[in-house]
Amino acid sequence: SPALGVKGTPQRSDVQRPSTASPCGNVNIASNLDTSTAVAAAADGTVTFQVQNFNAGADGSTSVSVQVDPTGAGKKFVAATVKTNGNKNPSKVESDKVVVSLPAGTKCTGGKAKNLCLLSVKTTAGFGACTVVSQGKATANPPAKPAAKPTAAKPAAAKPTKPAAQPSVAQLAAKQTSKKTVFESCASDSECQQGCCGFSSGKCAGPDVAQSNGSGGCGHGAKAPNCNVATLLGFSNCVKGAKNGDLHDATIQAATAFTAKLDGFKFTPSVETRGLGMFSRSAT
């Protein structure tokens, strides 16, 4: 997840049977490519998503093979490398993280913005779906370049170089992709991609919980609302809400308004919370 053509939380009925003739099952690729939630490729060319089963056993396998079509049209797929895979024979219903590496030199050219790739994901049980991948300047996967030739040292009187540019939201978020995603169990803020281990039960969370949720903010539910997520992504105008569930509280409303602004950035946790779980199912 997120899956092509699926809005909100995927259900058992959303599961497809990808094949060579129908790589996304019965989902229309052309009409859903630009409207589906996309997963952002990291700076190293990896893509991370969740695979959700709907029952245990081999039929509910979350172990997958992945094909990628850089054009987004669903007609020119090549194999991608699965670096972290799911469970071939899970003992329970579960959601597993899968990490895929796009082939070197992959350039996503699909969609209106000409920056989308299409992944066809298929479990060992034959179930699956497609998902959309977005690729930007900070997340492109260029081919390896030869080592640059050494240059002569500049004289001491050379003009000073410009200070390094501040990292973008994409670059800051990419550094966190190896950590746990929202709703995965956690013991501390440092375990989570968004820097927030929220709720009293310890689940990774995004800015809504960190800044305005009444269940205690980050710090495993032990701290008041804070700006961990916004600070991690380089936003300086964060607003912390009050530690209560009163939606009419002025600070709650201000914090909620700020997190809503983060929805315009593809790499913010508030967007990532929307499409957790899918890609395998089981017949009843």
ZAMARGU-4260 file (C-alpha; in steps of 0.2 Angstrom, whole numbers, plus 5000, padded with zeros to 4 digits):
<rodrens>
0) 5000/5000/5000 | 4995/5013/4995 | 4987/5003/4980 | 4983/5009/4962 | 4964/5014/4962
5) 4961/5012/4980 | 4956/5027/4991 | 4957/5025/5010 | 4960/5009/5019 | 4961/4994/5007
10) 4949/4980/5009 | 4949/4961/5005 | 4939/4966/4989 | 4953/4977/4983 | 4965/4963/4981
15) 4970/4958/4963 | 4978/4944/4954 | 4992/4952/4943 | 4997/4943/4927 | 5007/4946/4912
20) 4991/4951/4902 | 4984/4961/4917 | 4998/4967/4928 | 4987/4977/4939 | 4972/4965/4939
25) 4956/4973/4934 | 4961/4991/4939 | 4962/5003/4924 | 4979/5010/4925 | 4977/5025/4913
30) 4962/5032/4923 | 4970/5029/4940 | 4988/5033/4938 | 4987/5052/4942 | 4974/5051/4955
35) 4981/5037/4966 | 4992/5040/4981 | 5011/5038/4976 | 5025/5032/4986 | 5041/5043/4985
40) 5057/5035/4979 | 5071/5038/4991 | 5088/5046/4986 | 5096/5029/4984 | 5082/5023/4972
45) 5073/5012/4985 | 5055/5011/4988 | 5047/5006/5004 | 5028/5001/5006 | 5018/4989/5017
50) 5010/4973/5012 | 4995/4968/5021 | 4987/4950/5021 | 4969/4946/5026 | 4972/4929/5034
55) 4986/4918/5040 | 4995/4904/5031 | 5003/4902/5014 | 4988/4909/5006 | 4991/4925/5015
60) 5009/4927/5011 | 5016/4944/5011 | 5032/4939/5002 | 5032/4947/4985 | 5040/4949/4968
65) 5040/4966/4960 | 5040/4973/4942 | 5043/4991/4937 | 5037/5001/4922 | 5046/5018/4921
70) 5033/5024/4908 | 5018/5021/4920 | 5008/5014/4906 | 5009/4996/4912 | 5016/4989/4896
75) 5035/4989/4898 | 5039/4980/4915 | 5056/4975/4921 | 5061/4966/4937 | 5065/4976/4952
80) 5076/4970/4966 | 5067/4966/4983 | 5079/4970/4997 | 5068/4967/5012 | 5053/4955/5009
85) 5038/4949/5018 | 5033/4932/5026 | 5029/4917/5015 | 5019/4908/5028 | 5013/4920/5042
90) 5005/4914/5057 | 4992/4928/5058 | 4985/4943/5049 | 4999/4956/5048 | 5006/4970/5039
95) 5025/4968/5033 | 5037/4981/5027 | 5044/4978/5009 | 5059/4988/5002 | 5062/4987/4983
100) 5077/4994/4974 | 5073/5001/4956 | 5085/4996/4943 | 5100/5008/4941 | 5096/5022/4929
105) 5077/5021/4931 | 5069/5037/4926 | 5050/5038/4930 | 5041/5047/4915 | 5023/5043/4918
110) 5008/5054/4923 | 5004/5072/4919 | 5020/5077/4929 | 5031/5065/4919 | 5038/5058/4936
115) 5028/5043/4940 | 5033/5024/4939 | 5021/5009/4941 | 5025/4994/4952 | 5016/4978/4949
120) 5017/4968/4966 | 5013/4950/4967 | 5014/4938/4982 | 5020/4920/4982 | 5001/4915/4983
125) 4997/4924/4967 | 4988/4939/4974 | 4993/4958/4974 | 4990/4975/4966 | 5000/4989/4958
130) 5006/5005/4967 | 5012/5021/4960 | 5030/5028/4963 | 5035/5046/4962 | 5052/5052/4958
135) 5059/5070/4960 | 5076/5078/4959 | 5081/5073/4976 | 5075/5055/4973 | 5080/5051/4956
140) 5090/5034/4953 | 5104/5039/4941 | 5117/5026/4934 | 5133/5026/4943 | 5146/5039/4938
145) 5164/5036/4936 | 5176/5043/4949 | 5180/5061/4945 | 5198/5065/4942 | 5207/5074/4956
150) 5209/5093/4953 | 5223/5104/4959 | 5221/5113/4976 | 5215/5130/4975 | 5226/5145/4980
155) 5223/5152/4998 | 5217/5168/4990 | 5202/5159/4981 | 5185/5166/4983 | 5175/5157/4997
160) 5162/5145/4991 | 5144/5147/4994 | 5137/5139/5009 | 5128/5122/5007 | 5110/5123/5003
165) 5098/5118/5016 | 5092/5100/5014 | 5074/5099/5006 | 5059/5090/5014 | 5062/5075/5002
170) 5081/5073/5008 | 5076/5075/5026 | 5062/5062/5025 | 5073/5050/5014 | 5086/5048/5029
175) 5072/5041/5039 | 5065/5027/5027 | 5074/5013/5036 | 5064/5016/5052 | 5047/5011/5056
180) 5032/5019/5048 | 5016/5026/5055 | 5005/5013/5066 | 5020/5001/5068 | 5024/4997/5086
185) 5038/5007/5094 | 5047/5010/5111 | 5054/5027/5108 | 5053/5042/5096 | 5070/5037/5088
190) 5063/5021/5081 | 5050/5030/5070 | 5052/5038/5053 | 5043/5054/5058 | 5052/5055/5075
195) 5036/5052/5085 | 5032/5036/5095 | 5014/5041/5100 | 4999/5034/5110 | 5000/5025/5126
200) 5002/5009/5117 | 5017/5015/5108 | 5014/5017/5089 | 5024/5027/5077 | 5014/5043/5072
205) 5014/5059/5062 | 5011/5077/5065 | 4992/5076/5070 | 4996/5065/5085 | 5013/5074/5089
210) 5005/5092/5088 | 4986/5091/5092 | 4981/5073/5098 | 4974/5071/5115 | 4982/5054/5118
215) 4999/5062/5124 | 5009/5067/5109 | 5026/5058/5106 | 5038/5050/5119 | 5027/5034/5120
220) 5012/5044/5125 | 5021/5052/5140 | 5023/5069/5134 | 5012/5084/5129 | 5010/5088/5111
225) 5026/5094/5103 | 5035/5099/5086 | 5045/5083/5084 | 5038/5079/5066 | 5039/5097/5060
230) 5056/5100/5066 | 5062/5083/5058 | 5056/5089/5041 | 5063/5107/5043 | 5047/5117/5047
235) 5050/5131/5059 | 5033/5138/5061 | 5026/5123/5070 | 5011/5125/5082 | 5009/5114/5097
240) 4991/5109/5103 | 4985/5107/5120 | 4985/5090/5129 | 4967/5087/5129 | 4953/5081/5117
245) 4944/5097/5115 | 4942/5100/5097 | 4936/5118/5101 | 4952/5122/5110 | 4961/5137/5101
250) 4978/5128/5102 | 4971/5112/5095 | 4963/5121/5080 | 4979/5130/5077 | 4990/5115/5077
255) 4977/5105/5066 | 4978/5120/5054 | 4997/5119/5053 | 4997/5100/5050 | 4984/5102/5036
260) 4997/5113/5027 | 5009/5099/5027 | 4998/5089/5015 | 5005/5099/5001 | 5022/5091/5003
265) 5023/5073/4996 | 5036/5068/5009 | 5027/5073/5025 | 5020/5060/5037 | 5003/5067/5036
270) 5001/5061/5018 | 5009/5044/5022 | 4996/5039/5035 | 4983/5037/5023 | 4986/5021/5013
275) 4993/5008/5025 | 4990/4990/5021 | 4986/4979/5006 | 4993/4968/4992 | 4988/4950/4998
280) 4972/4942/5003 | 4964/4925/5006 | 4948/4917/4999 | 4936/4912/5013
</rodrens>
